[in-house]
Amino acid sequence: MAVNKKKMAAALAAVSLYLQQEEAAQAGTAPTMPAAPTLDTSHWGQSGRQEMMAMRKLIQLRVFTRF
């Protein structure tokens, strides 16, 4: 019975917190998430990273031959 009471208490606490967040969002006082930083990447850098990933994939697939 103690386990069921703990589960019930946890579920009620979660529902209560959810309802509080919903009310805060309706009132416009909800904390907002900060905007994700944008990354300015160049096409050369992106191309280089793509080539490195392709080479690693070939190595993992053991297609890369030793000379």
Wavefront OBJ file of the C-alpha trace (Angstrom):
o trace
v 0.000 0.000 0.000
v 2.877 2.392 0.725
v 4.123 2.100 -2.839
v 0.687 2.951 -4.228
v 0.467 6.013 -1.957
v 3.896 7.176 -3.148
v 2.906 6.717 -6.769
v -0.354 8.574 -6.216
v 1.452 11.445 -4.482
v 3.985 11.701 -7.313
v 1.264 11.679 -9.959
v -0.754 14.358 -8.147
v 2.343 16.522 -7.734
v 3.120 16.228 -11.441
v -0.432 17.127 -12.442
v -0.432 20.065 -10.035
v 2.842 21.391 -11.457
v 1.522 20.997 -15.001
v -1.641 22.927 -14.162
v 0.404 25.707 -12.557
v 2.547 25.982 -15.679
v -0.526 26.098 -17.891
v -2.060 28.872 -15.776
v 1.200 30.827 -15.868
v 1.361 30.451 -19.647
v -2.215 31.693 -19.976
v -1.390 34.709 -17.824
v 1.752 35.432 -19.844
v 4.092 35.118 -16.891
v 5.614 31.827 -17.918
v 9.400 31.803 -18.085
v 10.540 31.637 -21.675
v 13.377 29.575 -23.008
v 16.347 31.592 -24.253
v 16.812 31.595 -28.001
v 19.257 29.050 -29.307
v 22.484 30.617 -30.522
v 22.919 30.628 -34.258
v 26.090 29.289 -35.750
v 27.566 31.073 -38.703
v 29.332 28.356 -40.630
v 31.002 28.733 -43.950
v 30.436 26.423 -46.862
v 34.123 25.514 -46.869
v 33.999 24.439 -43.237
v 30.836 22.438 -43.781
v 32.353 20.746 -46.824
v 35.500 19.858 -44.874
v 33.516 18.318 -42.027
v 31.434 16.359 -44.514
v 34.581 14.970 -46.143
v 36.019 13.983 -42.759
v 32.811 12.138 -41.894
v 32.850 10.366 -45.261
v 36.452 9.228 -44.733
v 35.653 7.962 -41.240
v 32.707 6.050 -42.646
v 34.957 4.407 -45.223
v 37.459 3.502 -42.526
v 34.697 2.021 -40.379
v 33.471 -0.008 -43.338
v 37.062 -1.142 -43.947
v 36.994 0.064 -47.531
v 40.043 2.208 -46.976
v 42.998 0.213 -48.300
v 46.526 0.325 -46.950
v 49.364 1.048 -49.297
l 1 2 3 4 5 6 7 8 9 10 11 12 13 14 15 16 17 18 19 20 21 22 23 24 25 26 27 28 29 30 31 32 33 34 35 36 37 38 39 40 41 42 43 44 45 46 47 48 49 50 51 52 53 54 55 56 57 58 59 60 61 62 63 64 65 66 67
